[in-house]
Amino acid sequence: QVQLVESGGGLVHAGGSLTLSCVGSGFDFNTHWLSWIRRAPGKELQWVGDSFTDHSNYADFVKGRFTISRDNAKNTIYLQMDDLRAEDTATYYCRKGSFQGQGTQVTVSS
C-alpha cells in the first residue's frame, strides 16, 4: 500500500533553514505528482507546493524561500526551506493524491 514518511522537522530560529524529506513506497514514485502541504496551529491545511519530474510549483507565500526537489532513485522528495519565518511554524506533510504521511513538525522561533 502507499506509504509516505516525512522527516527532518525541528526547531529553528527565524531566518534559518531546514530540509524536510519524504520517502514514498507502494507506488511508482517517478510517475506521480507529489505535494507538500502544511497545517499551522488552529488553521486550515495550506498547499505549499508540488513536483513532477523537473517541474515544481509553489504557493506565493513560499516562492523564493522554499525549493522542492526529488531523488526518484531514492523515492524521496525534499522541501528545502530557507529564510524561515515564525508564520512557517506548522506540521508539514507530503501527499500523493488522497494519501498523506504522518507529518513532521517545524517550529520557527522569532
Short mmCIF file of the C-alpha atoms (twelve columns), coordinates in Angstrom:
data_MODEL
# 
_entry.id   MODEL 
# 
loop_
_atom_site.group_PDB 
_atom_site.id 
_atom_site.type_symbol 
_atom_site.label_atom_id 
_atom_site.label_alt_id 
_atom_site.label_comp_id 
_atom_site.label_asym_id 
_atom_site.label_seq_id 
_atom_site.Cartn_x 
_atom_site.Cartn_y 
_atom_site.Cartn_z 
_atom_site.pdbx_PDB_model_num 
ATOM 1   C CA . GLN A 1   0.000  0.000  0.000   1 
ATOM 2   C CA . VAL A 2   1.005  3.618  -0.413  1 
ATOM 3   C CA . GLN A 3   3.152  4.945  2.403   1 
ATOM 4   C CA . LEU A 4   4.681  8.369  2.844   1 
ATOM 5   C CA . VAL A 5   7.080  9.073  5.692   1 
ATOM 6   C CA . GLU A 6   8.258  12.600 6.420   1 
ATOM 7   C CA . SER A 7   11.269 13.587 8.482   1 
ATOM 8   C CA . GLY A 8   13.591 16.499 9.098   1 
ATOM 9   C CA . GLY A 9   11.435 18.842 11.138  1 
ATOM 10  C CA . GLY A 10  12.674 20.649 14.194  1 
ATOM 11  C CA . LEU A 11  13.127 23.939 15.969  1 
ATOM 12  C CA . VAL A 12  14.917 26.730 14.140  1 
ATOM 13  C CA . HIS A 13  15.376 30.452 14.625  1 
ATOM 14  C CA . ALA A 14  13.778 32.891 12.232  1 
ATOM 15  C CA . GLY A 15  15.967 33.308 9.177   1 
ATOM 16  C CA . GLY A 16  17.265 29.773 9.478   1 
ATOM 17  C CA . SER A 17  16.887 26.783 7.201   1 
ATOM 18  C CA . LEU A 18  15.592 23.239 7.345   1 
ATOM 19  C CA . THR A 19  15.289 20.460 4.809   1 
ATOM 20  C CA . LEU A 20  12.373 18.072 5.043   1 
ATOM 21  C CA . SER A 21  12.347 14.662 3.412   1 
ATOM 22  C CA . CYS A 22  9.526  12.370 2.429   1 
ATOM 23  C CA . VAL A 23  10.133 8.784  1.426   1 
ATOM 24  C CA . GLY A 24  7.397  7.125  -0.585  1 
ATOM 25  C CA . SER A 25  6.657  3.463  -1.145  1 
ATOM 26  C CA . GLY A 26  3.948  1.318  -2.638  1 
ATOM 27  C CA . PHE A 27  3.658  3.233  -5.895  1 
ATOM 28  C CA . ASP A 28  5.719  4.214  -8.920  1 
ATOM 29  C CA . PHE A 29  7.431  7.271  -7.468  1 
ATOM 30  C CA . ASN A 30  8.672  8.543  -10.836 1 
ATOM 31  C CA . THR A 31  5.252  8.953  -12.383 1 
ATOM 32  C CA . HIS A 32  3.259  10.894 -9.810  1 
ATOM 33  C CA . TRP A 33  2.809  14.443 -8.697  1 
ATOM 34  C CA . LEU A 34  3.751  14.832 -5.074  1 
ATOM 35  C CA . SER A 35  2.804  17.744 -2.891  1 
ATOM 36  C CA . TRP A 36  3.897  19.399 0.301   1 
ATOM 37  C CA . ILE A 37  1.146  20.813 2.470   1 
ATOM 38  C CA . ARG A 38  1.128  22.211 5.968   1 
ATOM 39  C CA . ARG A 39  -1.192 22.888 8.872   1 
ATOM 40  C CA . ALA A 40  -0.409 25.676 11.294  1 
ATOM 41  C CA . PRO A 41  -1.925 25.553 14.785  1 
ATOM 42  C CA . GLY A 42  -5.604 26.454 14.612  1 
ATOM 43  C CA . LYS A 43  -5.538 26.940 10.851  1 
ATOM 44  C CA . GLU A 44  -6.603 25.003 7.797   1 
ATOM 45  C CA . LEU A 45  -4.347 22.971 5.570   1 
ATOM 46  C CA . GLN A 46  -2.290 25.037 3.160   1 
ATOM 47  C CA . TRP A 47  -0.804 23.831 -0.090  1 
ATOM 48  C CA . VAL A 48  2.909  24.670 -0.131  1 
ATOM 49  C CA . GLY A 49  3.989  23.285 -3.470  1 
ATOM 50  C CA . ASP A 50  4.197  20.254 -5.694  1 
ATOM 51  C CA . SER A 51  6.542  18.474 -8.029  1 
ATOM 52  C CA . PHE A 52  6.543  16.172 -11.018 1 
ATOM 53  C CA . THR A 53  9.841  15.177 -12.628 1 
ATOM 54  C CA . ASP A 54  11.635 18.504 -13.143 1 
ATOM 55  C CA . HIS A 55  8.580  20.683 -12.659 1 
ATOM 56  C CA . SER A 56  7.700  22.374 -9.398  1 
ATOM 57  C CA . ASN A 57  5.031  24.828 -8.375  1 
ATOM 58  C CA . TYR A 58  4.908  26.918 -5.231  1 
ATOM 59  C CA . ALA A 59  2.451  28.872 -3.181  1 
ATOM 60  C CA . ASP A 60  3.121  32.596 -3.352  1 
ATOM 61  C CA . PHE A 61  3.968  32.785 0.334   1 
ATOM 62  C CA . VAL A 62  6.974  30.441 -0.087  1 
ATOM 63  C CA . LYS A 63  8.236  31.448 -3.526  1 
ATOM 64  C CA . GLY A 64  11.892 32.360 -3.408  1 
ATOM 65  C CA . ARG A 65  12.321 30.760 0.026   1 
ATOM 66  C CA . PHE A 66  11.339 27.102 -0.400  1 
ATOM 67  C CA . THR A 67  12.608 24.662 -3.014  1 
ATOM 68  C CA . ILE A 68  11.217 21.246 -3.854  1 
ATOM 69  C CA . SER A 69  13.486 18.592 -5.272  1 
ATOM 70  C CA . ARG A 70  13.244 14.884 -5.671  1 
ATOM 71  C CA . ASP A 71  15.531 11.889 -5.958  1 
ATOM 72  C CA . ASN A 72  13.489 9.315  -7.813  1 
ATOM 73  C CA . ALA A 73  16.170 6.666  -7.336  1 
ATOM 74  C CA . LYS A 74  15.629 7.002  -3.576  1 
ATOM 75  C CA . ASN A 75  11.855 7.506  -3.795  1 
ATOM 76  C CA . THR A 76  12.383 10.725 -1.870  1 
ATOM 77  C CA . ILE A 77  11.054 14.233 -2.232  1 
ATOM 78  C CA . TYR A 78  12.639 17.125 -0.358  1 
ATOM 79  C CA . LEU A 79  11.497 20.524 0.807   1 
ATOM 80  C CA . GLN A 80  14.398 22.911 1.323   1 
ATOM 81  C CA . MET A 81  13.168 25.795 3.452   1 
ATOM 82  C CA . ASP A 82  15.261 28.931 3.732   1 
ATOM 83  C CA . ASP A 83  14.655 32.267 5.421   1 
ATOM 84  C CA . LEU A 84  12.132 30.669 7.718   1 
ATOM 85  C CA . ARG A 85  9.618  32.878 9.472   1 
ATOM 86  C CA . ALA A 86  7.510  32.410 12.574  1 
ATOM 87  C CA . GLU A 87  4.446  32.026 10.357  1 
ATOM 88  C CA . ASP A 88  6.034  28.956 8.756   1 
ATOM 89  C CA . THR A 89  5.520  27.102 12.039  1 
ATOM 90  C CA . ALA A 90  3.329  24.142 11.142  1 
ATOM 91  C CA . THR A 91  3.168  20.417 10.695  1 
ATOM 92  C CA . TYR A 92  4.353  19.625 7.196   1 
ATOM 93  C CA . TYR A 93  3.012  16.697 5.226   1 
ATOM 94  C CA . CYS A 94  3.723  15.193 1.863   1 
ATOM 95  C CA . ARG A 95  0.813  13.992 -0.141  1 
ATOM 96  C CA . LYS A 96  0.109  11.812 -3.147  1 
ATOM 97  C CA . GLY A 97  -3.496 12.080 -4.178  1 
ATOM 98  C CA . SER A 98  -5.567 11.071 -1.159  1 
ATOM 99  C CA . PHE A 99  -2.590 9.629  0.700   1 
ATOM 100 C CA . GLN A 100 -0.719 11.688 3.243   1 
ATOM 101 C CA . GLY A 101 2.121  10.992 5.635   1 
ATOM 102 C CA . GLN A 102 2.081  11.457 9.385   1 
ATOM 103 C CA . GLY A 103 3.793  14.820 9.148   1 
ATOM 104 C CA . THR A 104 6.860  16.441 10.645  1 
ATOM 105 C CA . GLN A 105 6.732  19.443 12.945  1 
ATOM 106 C CA . VAL A 106 8.548  22.650 12.081  1 
ATOM 107 C CA . THR A 107 8.770  25.341 14.718  1 
ATOM 108 C CA . VAL A 108 10.313 28.710 13.933  1 
ATOM 109 C CA . SER A 109 11.158 30.920 16.874  1 
ATOM 110 C CA . SER A 110 11.090 34.654 16.342  1 
# 
